[in-house]
């Protein structure tokens, strides 16, 4: 399964699975089905009354309520919902920039412009071809807009419940009382770093772990950083859980 890494503002790398071509196709089908339902509702509510309207009036209403929403649905809804159409929301995927940030309207608009080529030539064949063969699972519109579609459900991010689920906390005696100076966000950074270095023990993650350990020791008032820095960070994490639960 393809994946992509983003670096947060705290220099922590988070890995996300790239949405598969099949999932994206299903999301598009859901969007089309939702719009079909919208069309049926529109037809039921005002379709009969359109018979008595002037042709120009009927054409204008149809353009305003059907064609324009259908044409501009994708860029507008994704911009308003930060990368998720109804179908993408249902499938747990979203559009983000290659930096991992929320894409801007220009990016959504660029994706939409190239959607004409991706989706409508060969009934989506080009979109399927590009997304299934490119390294980042990008269709042509994604490549031109510098965006990627990720599976938002499996990003390696953690919340307070993850911290409280740490093993062996029951009989743990706090070592560093000054961990109370930290916030939940600070502890998240420590937890993410530990998880990251355990999964990807490369030079970059080890270097950041050392820097984080030094900064942690400084904040809680230690004269020097313990030699076993990973163990130190894990102890700080457990101390925080025990003292704040």
C-alpha positions as MATLAB code, in Angstrom:
seq = 'XXXXXXXXXXXXXXXXXXXXXXXXXXXXXXXXXXXXXXXXXXXXXXXXXXXXXXXXXXXXXXXXXXXXXXXXXXXXXXXXXXXXXXXXXXXXXXXXXXXXXXXXXXXXXXXXXXXXXXXXXXXXXXXXXXXXXXXXXXXXXXXXXXXXXXXXXXXXXXXXXXXXXXXXXXXXXXXXXXXXXXXXXXXXXXXXXXXXXXXXXXXXXXXXXXXXXXXXXXXXXXXXXXXXXXXXXXXXXXXXXXXXX';
ca = [
       0.000    0.000    0.000;
       1.391    3.419   -0.972;
       2.006    5.960    1.755;
       3.241    9.520    2.179;
       4.985   11.333    5.017;
       4.283   14.850    6.225;
       6.315   16.843    8.743;
       4.355   18.841   11.322;
       5.299   22.264   12.635;
       6.932   20.490   15.594;
       9.147   18.544   13.146;
       7.366   15.267   13.815;
       6.792   13.090   10.782;
       3.334   11.602   10.318;
       2.692    8.877    7.781;
      -0.595    8.525    5.928;
      -1.795    5.836    3.592;
      -2.549    7.142    0.126;
      -6.137    6.549   -0.928;
      -6.346    3.679   -3.388;
      -7.772    4.117   -6.864;
     -10.693    1.823   -6.035;
     -11.672    3.859   -2.980;
     -11.532    7.072   -5.001;
     -13.732    5.551   -7.697;
     -16.305    4.526   -5.097;
     -16.215    8.043   -3.614;
     -16.927    9.512   -7.072;
     -19.829    7.104   -7.568;
     -21.285    8.152   -4.210;
     -21.038   11.809   -5.277;
     -22.825   11.063   -8.554;
     -25.506    9.073   -6.770;
     -26.036   11.888   -4.258;
     -26.437   14.377   -7.074;
     -28.853   12.029   -8.835;
     -30.995   12.006   -5.673;
     -30.788   15.800   -5.605;
     -31.965   15.913   -9.219;
     -34.916   13.640   -8.463;
     -35.940   15.779   -5.496;
     -35.655   18.938   -7.576;
     -37.725   17.415  -10.354;
     -40.394   16.235   -7.921;
     -40.693   19.565   -6.130;
     -40.797   22.013   -8.993;
     -40.740   19.931  -12.143;
     -44.494   19.977  -12.622;
     -44.740   23.737  -12.213;
     -42.089   24.280  -14.880;
     -44.568   23.178  -17.546;
     -46.418   26.470  -17.220;
     -43.275   28.605  -17.204;
     -41.806   30.462  -20.124;
     -39.010   28.467  -21.812;
     -36.452   31.108  -20.843;
     -37.528   30.981  -17.190;
     -37.442   27.199  -17.088;
     -34.014   27.118  -18.697;
     -32.669   29.686  -16.223;
     -34.001   27.789  -13.192;
     -32.619   24.516  -14.520;
     -29.238   26.170  -15.100;
     -29.226   27.759  -11.652;
     -30.349   24.727   -9.653;
     -28.957   21.808  -11.648;
     -26.190   22.569  -14.090;
     -24.203   25.098  -12.073;
     -24.253   23.032   -8.850;
     -23.245   19.923  -10.798;
     -20.377   21.697  -12.566;
     -18.956   23.536   -9.557;
     -19.813   21.012   -6.852;
     -16.343   19.509   -6.566;
     -14.121   22.584   -6.005;
     -16.625   24.434   -3.833;
     -17.566   21.577   -1.505;
     -13.949   20.443   -1.127;
     -12.857   23.988   -0.320;
     -15.607   24.451    2.268;
     -14.992   21.069    3.912;
     -11.189   21.087    3.680;
     -10.806   18.426    1.050;
     -13.847   16.217    1.368;
     -16.804   15.816   -0.918;
     -19.727   13.719    0.318;
     -18.213   10.637   -1.277;
     -14.759   11.300    0.149;
     -16.253   11.820    3.599;
     -18.124    8.510    3.341;
     -14.939    6.691    2.314;
     -12.718    8.404    4.894;
     -10.412   10.142    2.425;
      -9.516   13.767    1.799;
      -7.485   16.040   -0.436;
      -4.414   17.746    1.048;
      -1.449   19.606   -0.373;
       1.876   17.819   -0.752;
       3.066   19.657    2.352;
       0.312   17.994    4.378;
      -1.548   21.276    4.907;
      -5.097   22.008    3.849;
      -5.196   22.797    0.154;
      -6.317   26.287   -0.918;
      -9.000   27.272   -3.369;
      -6.413   27.591   -6.152;
      -5.425   23.953   -5.680;
      -9.045   22.779   -5.651;
      -9.782   24.888   -8.717;
      -6.761   23.449  -10.555;
      -7.887   19.904   -9.750;
     -11.332   20.789  -11.061;
      -9.978   22.262  -14.323;
      -8.073   19.087  -15.106;
     -11.026   16.979  -14.026;
     -12.378   17.518  -17.540;
      -9.391   15.602  -18.910;
      -9.147   13.071  -16.084;
     -12.800   12.155  -15.766;
     -14.571   12.827  -19.002;
     -12.085   11.494  -21.551;
     -12.521    7.737  -21.690;
     -15.117    7.773  -18.870;
     -12.458    8.245  -16.211;
      -9.912    5.907  -17.769;
      -7.152    8.524  -17.639;
      -7.843    9.274  -13.965;
      -7.668    5.573  -13.109;
      -4.521    5.120  -15.181;
      -2.680    8.063  -13.635;
      -3.717    7.407  -10.023;
      -2.948    3.701  -10.165;
       0.509    4.125  -11.728;
       1.857    7.329  -10.154;
       4.079    7.133   -7.083;
       1.703    9.209   -4.946;
      -1.541    7.944   -6.418;
      -2.158   11.258   -8.158;
      -4.394   11.799  -11.123;
      -3.355   14.508  -13.585;
      -5.311   17.165  -11.688;
      -3.542   16.254   -8.441;
      -0.134   16.424  -10.094;
      -0.844   19.867  -11.546;
      -2.287   21.164   -8.260;
       0.413   19.573   -6.041;
      -2.201   17.703   -4.032;
      -2.671   14.122   -2.931;
      -5.651   12.147   -1.628;
      -4.979   10.431    1.688;
      -6.825    8.009    3.921;
      -7.536   10.224    6.930;
      -8.516    7.294    9.146;
      -5.100    5.734    9.460;
      -2.695    8.605   10.067;
      -0.314    7.891   12.898;
      -1.630   10.582   15.203;
      -2.476   10.219   18.841;
      -4.780   11.833   21.348;
      -5.117   11.768   25.116;
      -6.800    8.372   25.074;
      -3.657    6.904   23.499;
      -1.577    8.298   26.316;
      -3.909    6.965   28.976;
      -3.680    3.533   27.361;
       0.048    3.221   28.003;
       0.924   -0.084   29.602;
       2.300   -0.517   33.094;
       1.012    2.783   34.415;
      -0.964    1.242   37.261;
       1.929    0.721   39.651;
       4.168    3.437   38.290;
       5.717    5.817   40.827;
       6.356    9.284   39.338;
      10.004   10.239   39.011;
       9.755   13.779   37.666;
       7.093   15.825   39.436;
       7.802   18.837   37.227;
       6.213   17.106   34.218;
       3.107   18.979   35.371;
       4.619   21.947   33.553;
       3.765   20.239   30.274;
       0.518   20.522   28.347;
      -1.313   17.709   26.591;
       0.148   18.942   23.296;
       3.675   18.732   24.706;
       3.059   15.150   25.787;
       1.594   14.339   22.367;
       4.877   15.406   20.837;
       6.798   13.087   23.149;
       4.422   10.204   22.448;
       4.597   10.711   18.683;
       8.380   10.906   18.802;
       8.689    7.666   20.751;
       6.348    5.917   18.336;
       8.209    7.309   15.372;
      11.720    6.383   16.454;
      10.595    2.862   17.379;
       9.117    2.323   13.941;
      11.725    4.212   11.919;
      15.029    4.180   13.855;
      16.959    6.245   11.326;
      19.489    8.997   11.991;
      16.958   11.788   11.552;
      14.471   10.436   14.088;
      17.250    9.593   16.553;
      18.653   13.100   16.258;
      15.289   14.649   16.954;
      14.770   12.306   19.920;
      18.050   13.493   21.438;
      17.086   17.143   20.941;
      13.658   16.524   22.446;
      15.163   14.770   25.451;
      17.505   17.717   26.075;
      14.619   20.191   25.824;
      12.428   18.056   28.091;
      15.145   17.838   30.722;
      15.619   21.603   30.546;
      11.897   22.298   31.039;
      11.560   20.048   34.092;
      14.719   21.492   35.637;
      17.223   18.653   35.387;
      20.896   19.665   35.552;
      21.680   17.264   32.711;
      19.855   14.932   30.372;
      19.821   11.222   31.377;
      22.002    9.043   29.164;
      19.188    6.658   28.196;
      17.100    9.243   26.411;
      14.342    6.984   25.133;
      13.805    5.551   28.596;
      13.833    9.075   29.979;
      11.109   10.216   27.572;
       9.001    7.138   28.343;
       9.333    7.826   32.058;
       8.275   11.439   31.542;
       5.272   10.204   29.592;
       4.226    7.778   32.322;
       4.794   10.380   35.013;
       2.478   12.780   33.229;
      -0.234   10.134   32.903;
      -0.050    9.129   36.549;
       0.034   12.697   37.869;
      -2.764   14.066   35.697;
      -5.227   11.204   35.352;
];
